[in-house]
Amino acid sequence: MAAKRESVARSGVEMDRPPAPLGSITGQGAEAGPLELDRLIHERVRLGIVSALAVNGTMPFTDLRGLLGTTDGNLSAHARRLEDAGYVLCHKSFEGRTPHTDFELTPRGRKALRAYLDHMEAIIRATRDSEAGA
C-alpha cells in the first residue's frame, strides 16, 4: 500500500510530504525537545563559537570576534549562554594591564556539538531520501 501523503502548511504555503519517520532522527542535544535541534547551539553565533573552538582548541576573545564578525557585546552575550550551559569555559587574565579572555570548549560542549551535527546529518539524509523518492 502506498504511503499516504499529508498536507502541511508552513508560512502560508501548502506542501505535500510523505509521513516521514522523523522519530528516527537522533542526535538532539540537552536543550532540544523531541525532534528539535539543540536551540542553544543552533543559533548562528553560538554555532560559530563552538565550531571554532572544536577546531582550534582555545581561542582569544578578539580572534573569535574577528572570525565571527560580531560585536564585543554580542559575542559576550552568546558566550555567556554557552558558558552557563557548561559548553564553554571562559578564562580571564591580565597581560600587563590589558585584560585577556580565552574560550575553551568543554567535553560537554563537544558532546553537544557532536549530537547537533549528527542530528543535522540525519535531517539532511532524510530530506535527500525523501527528495529521491519523490
C-alpha positions as CSV (number, residue, x, y, z in Angstrom):
1,M,0.0,0.0,0.0
2,A,1.4,3.4,-0.9
3,A,2.2,5.8,1.8
4,K,-0.5,8.3,2.5
5,R,0.7,11.9,1.8
6,E,-0.3,14.6,4.2
7,S,-0.6,18.3,3.5
8,V,1.5,20.6,5.7
9,A,1.0,24.4,5.9
10,R,4.2,26.4,6.6
11,S,4.3,30.2,6.2
12,G,1.0,30.1,4.4
13,V,2.3,27.7,1.7
14,E,0.7,24.2,1.4
15,M,3.2,21.5,0.8
16,D,2.7,17.7,0.3
17,R,5.0,15.4,2.1
18,P,5.0,11.7,2.9
19,P,4.8,10.8,6.5
20,A,8.5,10.8,7.5
21,P,10.0,8.6,10.1
22,L,11.2,11.7,12.0
23,G,11.2,9.8,15.2
24,S,14.2,8.0,13.8
25,I,16.2,11.3,13.6
26,T,18.5,11.2,16.5
27,G,21.2,13.5,17.9
28,Q,19.2,16.0,19.8
29,G,21.2,17.9,22.5
30,A,20.2,18.6,26.1
31,E,18.5,21.8,25.1
32,A,16.3,20.1,22.4
33,G,12.8,18.6,22.8
34,P,11.6,15.7,20.8
35,L,12.6,16.1,17.1
36,E,14.1,19.6,17.7
37,L,17.6,20.8,17.2
38,D,19.6,22.0,20.2
39,R,18.3,25.6,20.2
40,L,21.3,26.7,22.2
41,I,23.8,25.6,19.6
42,H,21.6,26.2,16.5
43,E,21.8,30.0,16.8
44,R,24.4,31.2,14.2
45,V,26.9,33.0,16.5
46,R,26.8,30.2,19.1
47,L,27.3,27.5,16.4
48,G,30.2,29.6,15.2
49,I,31.7,29.7,18.7
50,V,31.5,26.0,19.4
51,S,32.6,25.1,15.9
52,A,35.7,27.4,16.0
53,L,36.6,26.1,19.5
54,A,36.2,22.5,18.4
55,V,38.6,23.0,15.5
56,N,41.1,25.4,17.2
57,G,41.0,24.4,20.9
58,T,41.2,27.6,23.0
59,M,40.8,30.9,21.3
60,P,41.1,34.5,22.4
61,F,38.0,36.7,22.6
62,T,39.4,39.0,19.9
63,D,40.1,36.2,17.5
64,L,36.6,34.8,17.9
65,R,35.1,38.3,17.4
66,G,37.1,38.8,14.2
67,L,36.3,35.3,12.9
68,L,32.6,35.6,13.5
69,G,32.3,39.3,12.5
70,T,30.4,40.2,15.6
71,T,30.5,43.0,18.2
72,D,32.0,42.7,21.7
73,G,28.6,42.7,23.4
74,N,27.1,40.2,21.0
75,L,29.9,37.8,21.4
76,S,29.9,38.2,25.2
77,A,26.2,37.5,25.4
78,H,26.4,34.4,23.3
79,A,29.5,33.1,25.0
80,R,27.8,33.6,28.4
81,R,24.8,31.5,27.3
82,L,27.2,28.7,26.3
83,E,29.2,29.1,29.5
84,D,26.0,28.9,31.6
85,A,25.1,25.7,29.8
86,G,28.5,24.2,30.6
87,Y,29.5,24.1,26.9
88,V,32.3,26.6,27.1
89,L,34.9,27.7,29.7
90,C,36.0,31.3,29.9
91,H,39.5,32.1,31.2
92,K,40.2,35.7,32.2
93,S,43.6,37.0,32.9
94,F,45.7,40.2,32.5
95,E,48.7,40.7,30.3
96,G,50.3,43.6,32.0
97,R,47.3,46.0,32.4
98,T,45.4,44.6,29.5
99,P,42.6,42.1,30.1
100,H,42.7,38.9,28.1
101,T,39.9,36.4,27.7
102,D,40.2,32.9,26.2
103,F,37.5,30.5,25.5
104,E,37.6,26.7,25.5
105,L,35.1,24.0,24.5
106,T,34.3,21.7,27.4
107,P,33.7,17.9,27.0
108,R,30.0,18.6,27.5
109,G,30.1,21.2,24.7
110,R,32.0,18.9,22.4
111,K,29.4,16.1,23.0
112,A,26.5,18.6,22.4
113,L,28.1,19.8,19.2
114,R,28.6,16.2,18.0
115,A,25.0,15.4,18.8
116,Y,23.9,18.6,17.0
117,L,25.9,17.7,13.9
118,D,24.6,14.1,13.9
119,H,21.0,15.4,14.1
120,M,21.7,17.8,11.2
121,E,23.2,15.0,9.1
122,A,20.2,12.8,9.9
123,I,17.8,15.6,8.7
124,I,19.8,16.1,5.5
125,R,19.8,12.3,4.8
126,A,16.0,12.1,5.5
127,T,15.4,15.1,3.2
128,R,17.6,13.7,0.4
129,D,15.9,10.3,0.7
130,S,12.5,12.0,0.6
131,E,13.5,14.0,-2.5
132,A,14.9,11.0,-4.2
133,G,11.7,9.1,-3.7
134,A,9.5,12.0,-4.9
